[in-house]
Amino acid sequence: MRGPPAVTYPVVRSRSWGWTLGLLWCCGALLSLLWCAQQNGFGWRGLLAAAVLLAGAAALVVDRKRAPVGSLCWDGAGWFWLPDGAVDAQSVRLAVQVDLQHGLLVWLHPLQGAGRWLWLERRTAPALWHGLRLAVHARAGDAQEPGPSPSG
């Protein structure tokens, strides 16, 4: 049995992920406004809600700017992460958390250092998408040709 083919998939800042987070923030802001309107005054709770909303907006902006950009590479035996501008790729483990057919949420964990979330979308490289999905769903043993059986 042959394993999935080698593939190098570009990782870019996802518009869909950005819109999703922005929409969630807007829902929270609207609910906070409605809540504040029902109170007997703005008071310290309203100020706290405003501060939390501003902190959330700042976190979204920082998250967007720091989103990982680079290439995710499968060589048939393992995964490698090559950040934009880097020369050497680092070996990583990859775990699919959510598969929506047109988008994948994966956890990228380097052998050294902290892990990170990646949102991969089909629209980034439609021609490579099928190969990427085969590779991310392959079990470790699928990438290798079967050897002779121990019994004979």
DRENFI-768786 format. One record per residue (C-alpha): residue number from 0; residue in one letter; x, y, z. Coordinates in nm, 2 decimals. Example, Ala and Ser with C-alpha at 12.3 -4.5 7.8 and 13.67 -1.06 7.14 Angstrom:
node resi 0	resn A	X 1.23	Y -0.45	Z 0.78
node resi 1	resn S	X 1.37	Y -0.11	Z 0.71
# end
This chain:
node resi 0	resn M	X 0.00	Y 0.00	Z 0.00
node resi 1	resn R	X 0.14	Y 0.34	Z -0.10
node resi 2	resn G	X 0.12	Y 0.64	Z 0.13
node resi 3	resn P	X 0.00	Y 0.98	Z 0.04
node resi 4	resn P	X 0.21	Y 1.18	Z -0.21
node resi 5	resn A	X 0.45	Y 1.45	Z -0.10
node resi 6	resn V	X 0.29	Y 1.79	Z -0.09
node resi 7	resn T	X 0.39	Y 2.14	Z 0.00
node resi 8	resn Y	X 0.09	Y 2.35	Z 0.09
node resi 9	resn P	X 0.11	Y 2.73	Z 0.14
node resi 10	resn V	X -0.02	Y 2.87	Z 0.47
node resi 11	resn V	X -0.16	Y 3.22	Z 0.45
node resi 12	resn R	X -0.37	Y 3.45	Z 0.68
node resi 13	resn S	X -0.72	Y 3.32	Z 0.64
node resi 14	resn R	X -0.99	Y 3.57	Z 0.54
node resi 15	resn S	X -1.26	Y 3.33	Z 0.66
node resi 16	resn W	X -1.10	Y 3.29	Z 1.01
node resi 17	resn G	X -1.06	Y 3.67	Z 1.03
node resi 18	resn W	X -1.42	Y 3.73	Z 0.94
node resi 19	resn T	X -1.54	Y 3.46	Z 1.19
node resi 20	resn L	X -1.35	Y 3.61	Z 1.48
node resi 21	resn G	X -1.46	Y 3.96	Z 1.38
node resi 22	resn L	X -1.82	Y 3.84	Z 1.37
node resi 23	resn L	X -1.79	Y 3.68	Z 1.71
node resi 24	resn W	X -1.65	Y 4.00	Z 1.85
node resi 25	resn C	X -1.93	Y 4.20	Z 1.70
node resi 26	resn C	X -2.19	Y 3.97	Z 1.86
node resi 27	resn G	X -2.02	Y 4.02	Z 2.19
node resi 28	resn A	X -2.01	Y 4.39	Z 2.15
node resi 29	resn L	X -2.38	Y 4.40	Z 2.06
node resi 30	resn L	X -2.48	Y 4.18	Z 2.36
node resi 31	resn S	X -2.27	Y 4.41	Z 2.59
node resi 32	resn L	X -2.44	Y 4.72	Z 2.45
node resi 33	resn L	X -2.78	Y 4.56	Z 2.51
node resi 34	resn W	X -2.68	Y 4.46	Z 2.86
node resi 35	resn C	X -2.56	Y 4.81	Z 2.94
node resi 36	resn A	X -2.88	Y 4.97	Z 2.80
node resi 37	resn Q	X -3.08	Y 4.76	Z 3.04
node resi 38	resn Q	X -2.88	Y 4.87	Z 3.35
node resi 39	resn N	X -2.97	Y 5.17	Z 3.56
node resi 40	resn G	X -2.67	Y 5.35	Z 3.44
node resi 41	resn F	X -2.33	Y 5.28	Z 3.28
node resi 42	resn G	X -2.14	Y 5.26	Z 3.61
node resi 43	resn W	X -1.83	Y 5.05	Z 3.67
node resi 44	resn R	X -1.98	Y 4.74	Z 3.51
node resi 45	resn G	X -2.02	Y 4.92	Z 3.18
node resi 46	resn L	X -1.67	Y 5.05	Z 3.20
node resi 47	resn L	X -1.55	Y 4.69	Z 3.27
node resi 48	resn A	X -1.75	Y 4.56	Z 2.97
node resi 49	resn A	X -1.60	Y 4.83	Z 2.74
node resi 50	resn A	X -1.25	Y 4.75	Z 2.86
node resi 51	resn V	X -1.30	Y 4.38	Z 2.79
node resi 52	resn L	X -1.43	Y 4.46	Z 2.44
node resi 53	resn L	X -1.13	Y 4.69	Z 2.37
node resi 54	resn A	X -0.89	Y 4.42	Z 2.50
node resi 55	resn G	X -1.07	Y 4.16	Z 2.28
node resi 56	resn A	X -1.04	Y 4.39	Z 1.97
node resi 57	resn A	X -0.67	Y 4.44	Z 2.04
node resi 58	resn A	X -0.62	Y 4.07	Z 2.08
node resi 59	resn L	X -0.79	Y 4.01	Z 1.74
node resi 60	resn V	X -0.56	Y 4.26	Z 1.57
node resi 61	resn V	X -0.25	Y 4.11	Z 1.73
node resi 62	resn D	X -0.36	Y 3.76	Z 1.65
node resi 63	resn R	X -0.42	Y 3.86	Z 1.29
node resi 64	resn K	X -0.08	Y 4.02	Z 1.25
node resi 65	resn R	X 0.10	Y 3.73	Z 1.42
node resi 66	resn A	X -0.08	Y 3.46	Z 1.23
node resi 67	resn P	X 0.17	Y 3.20	Z 1.10
node resi 68	resn V	X 0.26	Y 3.23	Z 0.73
node resi 69	resn G	X 0.48	Y 2.98	Z 0.54
node resi 70	resn S	X 0.46	Y 2.63	Z 0.39
node resi 71	resn L	X 0.35	Y 2.30	Z 0.54
node resi 72	resn C	X 0.55	Y 2.02	Z 0.38
node resi 73	resn W	X 0.48	Y 1.65	Z 0.38
node resi 74	resn D	X 0.77	Y 1.44	Z 0.23
node resi 75	resn G	X 0.60	Y 1.10	Z 0.26
node resi 76	resn A	X 0.74	Y 1.02	Z 0.60
node resi 77	resn G	X 0.69	Y 1.33	Z 0.81
node resi 78	resn W	X 0.57	Y 1.69	Z 0.84
node resi 79	resn F	X 0.79	Y 2.00	Z 0.81
node resi 80	resn W	X 0.71	Y 2.37	Z 0.87
node resi 81	resn L	X 0.89	Y 2.64	Z 0.67
node resi 82	resn P	X 0.80	Y 2.99	Z 0.79
node resi 83	resn D	X 0.81	Y 3.27	Z 0.53
node resi 84	resn G	X 1.16	Y 3.40	Z 0.50
node resi 85	resn A	X 1.33	Y 3.10	Z 0.67
node resi 86	resn V	X 1.59	Y 2.88	Z 0.50
node resi 87	resn D	X 1.55	Y 2.57	Z 0.71
node resi 88	resn A	X 1.23	Y 2.38	Z 0.77
node resi 89	resn Q	X 1.16	Y 2.24	Z 1.12
node resi 90	resn S	X 1.02	Y 1.89	Z 1.18
node resi 91	resn V	X 0.67	Y 1.90	Z 1.33
node resi 92	resn R	X 0.38	Y 1.68	Z 1.43
node resi 93	resn L	X 0.04	Y 1.77	Z 1.29
node resi 94	resn A	X -0.30	Y 1.68	Z 1.43
node resi 95	resn V	X -0.63	Y 1.75	Z 1.26
node resi 96	resn Q	X -0.88	Y 1.90	Z 1.50
node resi 97	resn V	X -1.17	Y 2.00	Z 1.26
node resi 98	resn D	X -1.22	Y 1.89	Z 0.90
node resi 99	resn L	X -1.49	Y 2.09	Z 0.72
node resi 100	resn Q	X -1.39	Y 1.95	Z 0.37
node resi 101	resn H	X -1.30	Y 2.29	Z 0.24
node resi 102	resn G	X -1.11	Y 2.40	Z 0.55
node resi 103	resn L	X -0.89	Y 2.22	Z 0.81
node resi 104	resn L	X -0.81	Y 2.34	Z 1.17
node resi 105	resn V	X -0.49	Y 2.17	Z 1.26
node resi 106	resn W	X -0.26	Y 2.18	Z 1.56
node resi 107	resn L	X 0.11	Y 2.21	Z 1.46
node resi 108	resn H	X 0.35	Y 2.10	Z 1.72
node resi 109	resn P	X 0.72	Y 2.14	Z 1.66
node resi 110	resn L	X 0.96	Y 1.90	Z 1.83
node resi 111	resn Q	X 1.10	Y 2.20	Z 2.02
node resi 112	resn G	X 0.90	Y 2.50	Z 2.12
node resi 113	resn A	X 0.53	Y 2.59	Z 2.15
node resi 114	resn G	X 0.26	Y 2.46	Z 1.92
node resi 115	resn R	X 0.03	Y 2.67	Z 1.72
node resi 116	resn W	X -0.31	Y 2.65	Z 1.54
node resi 117	resn L	X -0.33	Y 2.67	Z 1.16
node resi 118	resn W	X -0.65	Y 2.72	Z 0.96
node resi 119	resn L	X -0.59	Y 2.58	Z 0.61
node resi 120	resn E	X -0.83	Y 2.65	Z 0.33
node resi 121	resn R	X -0.89	Y 2.49	Z 0.00
node resi 122	resn R	X -0.90	Y 2.83	Z -0.18
node resi 123	resn T	X -0.54	Y 2.89	Z -0.10
node resi 124	resn A	X -0.42	Y 2.61	Z -0.34
node resi 125	resn P	X -0.71	Y 2.41	Z -0.49
node resi 126	resn A	X -0.48	Y 2.19	Z -0.70
node resi 127	resn L	X -0.29	Y 2.07	Z -0.38
node resi 128	resn W	X -0.59	Y 2.04	Z -0.15
node resi 129	resn H	X -0.66	Y 1.67	Z -0.21
node resi 130	resn G	X -0.30	Y 1.57	Z -0.16
node resi 131	resn L	X -0.29	Y 1.77	Z 0.16
node resi 132	resn R	X -0.60	Y 1.61	Z 0.30
node resi 133	resn L	X -0.47	Y 1.26	Z 0.22
node resi 134	resn A	X -0.15	Y 1.34	Z 0.40
node resi 135	resn V	X -0.30	Y 1.49	Z 0.71
node resi 136	resn H	X -0.53	Y 1.20	Z 0.76
node resi 137	resn A	X -0.27	Y 0.93	Z 0.69
node resi 138	resn R	X -0.16	Y 0.72	Z 0.98
node resi 139	resn A	X 0.21	Y 0.70	Z 1.06
node resi 140	resn G	X 0.24	Y 0.35	Z 0.90
node resi 141	resn D	X 0.06	Y 0.45	Z 0.58
node resi 142	resn A	X 0.36	Y 0.64	Z 0.44
node resi 143	resn Q	X 0.57	Y 0.33	Z 0.42
node resi 144	resn E	X 0.57	Y 0.03	Z 0.19
node resi 145	resn P	X 0.48	Y -0.29	Z 0.38
node resi 146	resn G	X 0.78	Y -0.51	Z 0.44
node resi 147	resn P	X 0.78	Y -0.89	Z 0.46
node resi 148	resn S	X 0.56	Y -1.04	Z 0.72
node resi 149	resn P	X 0.73	Y -1.17	Z 1.03
node resi 150	resn S	X 0.58	Y -1.52	Z 0.99
node resi 151	resn G	X 0.71	Y -1.58	Z 0.66
# end
